[in-house]
Amino acid sequence: MTRQSITFSKPNDEWLKTQVESEEYSSKSELVNDLIRQARKQHAQIDWIRAKLEKSERSGFTSDTKEQILIQSKSLLNG
């Protein structure tokens, strides 16, 4: 692993220390790596949702009623 030197604000450092002291994590490094993994996963989910929304927007709009859309959706789900 690559070694880094980072500086935390006092409140963030205290929070990190509390997490380690509660034995939730064995070190600040482990905790920071876990937070980064979570952020990366969240970013990937946001990108996936954004791509779906953009695809939907490009597909155009419909004049169907919500009842018609529901019927079409159920029909697609049921085969």
C-alpha positions in Angstrom: 0.0 0.0 0.0 1.0 3.6 -0.6 1.8 5.6 2.5 0.2 9.1 2.7 0.4 11.9 5.2 -2.9 13.7 5.7 -4.1 16.3 8.1 -7.6 16.2 9.8 -9.5 18.9 11.4 -9.8 18.5 15.2 -13.5 17.4 15.1 -12.7 14.8 12.4 -9.6 13.5 14.2 -11.7 13.2 17.4 -14.3 11.2 15.5 -11.7 8.9 14.0 -10.2 8.3 17.4 -13.6 7.5 18.9 -14.2 4.9 16.1 -10.9 3.3 16.7 -11.3 3.3 20.5 -14.7 1.7 20.2 -12.9 -1.1 18.4 -15.1 -0.6 15.3 -11.9 -0.3 13.4 -8.3 -1.3 14.3 -6.7 1.9 13.0 -7.5 5.3 11.5 -6.0 4.0 8.2 -8.5 1.1 8.1 -11.4 3.5 8.8 -10.3 6.0 6.2 -9.9 3.2 3.6 -13.4 1.9 4.5 -14.9 5.4 4.1 -13.2 5.8 0.7 -14.5 2.4 -0.4 -18.0 3.4 0.6 -17.7 6.8 -1.2 -16.5 5.0 -4.4 -19.4 2.5 -4.2 -21.9 5.4 -3.7 -20.3 7.2 -6.6 -20.7 4.2 -8.8 -24.4 3.9 -7.8 -25.0 7.6 -8.6 -23.3 7.1 -12.0 -25.5 4.1 -12.7 -28.7 6.1 -11.8 -27.5 9.1 -13.8 -27.0 6.9 -16.9 -30.5 5.4 -16.5 -32.0 8.9 -16.2 -30.1 10.2 -19.2 -31.2 7.1 -21.3 -34.8 7.7 -20.2 -34.7 11.4 -21.1 -33.2 10.6 -24.5 -36.0 8.1 -25.2 -38.5 10.9 -25.3 -41.8 11.7 -23.7 -45.1 10.0 -23.9 -48.7 11.2 -24.1 -49.9 7.9 -22.5 -51.9 8.2 -19.2 -50.5 6.8 -16.0 -53.0 4.0 -16.3 -51.8 3.1 -19.7 -48.2 3.2 -18.6 -49.0 0.9 -15.6 -50.8 -1.6 -17.9 -47.8 -1.6 -20.3 -45.3 -2.0 -17.4 -47.3 -4.9 -16.0 -47.5 -6.5 -19.4 -43.7 -6.3 -19.8 -43.2 -7.8 -16.3 -45.5 -10.7 -16.9 -44.1 -11.5 -20.3 
